[in-house]
């Protein structure tokens, strides 16, 4: 680290040593100074002066403005730069002398030549709505002056402000204009509404049990096995590409009218089978067993007892008889497999009411018809039987 610092200091000392006479302004290249300009000049010494003084040999050409110094020391090694800032007052040549007032010795000199400006480079600046026009004459030293002044035009110079296109979600701006010189807005930009998304109807898709997405054979029909899988349709904006999924219920099976695969009977239900035309899945529907017709009941008397008769009911295996003595409250009375029934347990003078049901055993119980219409009869004594025969020819 110490070696690096020492190397840097030695480089700085060598640089100052080479600057025995130096100019410190761009305009003072080659010790030439343009009239009315100022610049710095200097002398580098390896010692300090007790009373440094700068003087111009011709104060009419160069005037001393101010002086100063900078010092660099490394141990016993010293370099001091003494500088003077002067102003060029007239064309000519003057010598700047650095001396030690204490010893009257001359420490260094700098010869400076003052020359006239060269304003051969000219630039014409046109007037604007608010600024004057003029011709600018420039010298290489940076000095310049203006002439040929013209008044501002008072007329704006339109410059377009580009329009901003609206997007699906952001508003836009119409084209406007402003003055390129003063910035005055000449045509206000107007806000345009956001366009909104322009969604096109996409293709139908579905997700399988693993969450994978699949497409349909076409937009109207699913592939085999897809009937009950969740569907969705992808809608994508034609302008910005934004999309969303429209979730839809499954298409569902297409079963058609179905086919009776087991005919119903009086003892069991039938079966109707529906087969999906897409995925071949089947569903069955139970067809109700055949309904027994209600018997048509007739009543008469037999030896003073009610006698019931009826026609056989198709599919019936037996018949249930219900009896009432008030025509309202019927109770199960008896069962028979025949098509007639004589009620022997009756009382003379009592009116009996009867209803009948056709019955056949079936899966899970009995298949019964509706009750027949009620019939009734009043029990009366049986008519006596008279027999005539002869005895002894009489």
Buried (B, 14 or more C-beta within 10 A) or exposed (E): EEEEEEEEBEEEBEEBEEEEBBBEBEBBEEBBBBBBBBBBBBBBBEEEBEEBBBBBBBEEBBBBEEBEBEEBEEEEEBBBBBBBBBBBBBEBBBBBBBBBEEEEEEBBBBEBBBBEBEBEEEEEBEBBBBBBBBBBBBBBBEBBEEEEEEEBBEEBBBEEBEBBEBBBEEEBBEEBBBBBBEEEEBEEBEEBEEBEBEBEEBEBBBBEEEEEEEEBEEEEBBBEEBBBBEBBBBBBBEEEEEEBEEEEEEBEBBBEEBEEEBEBBBBBBBBBBBBBEBBEBEEEEEBEBBBBBBBEBEBEBEEEBBBBBBEEBEBBBBBBBBBBBEEEEBEEBEEEEEBEBBBEEBEEEEBBBBBBBBBBEBEEEBBBBEBBEBBEBEBEEEEEEEEEEEEEEE
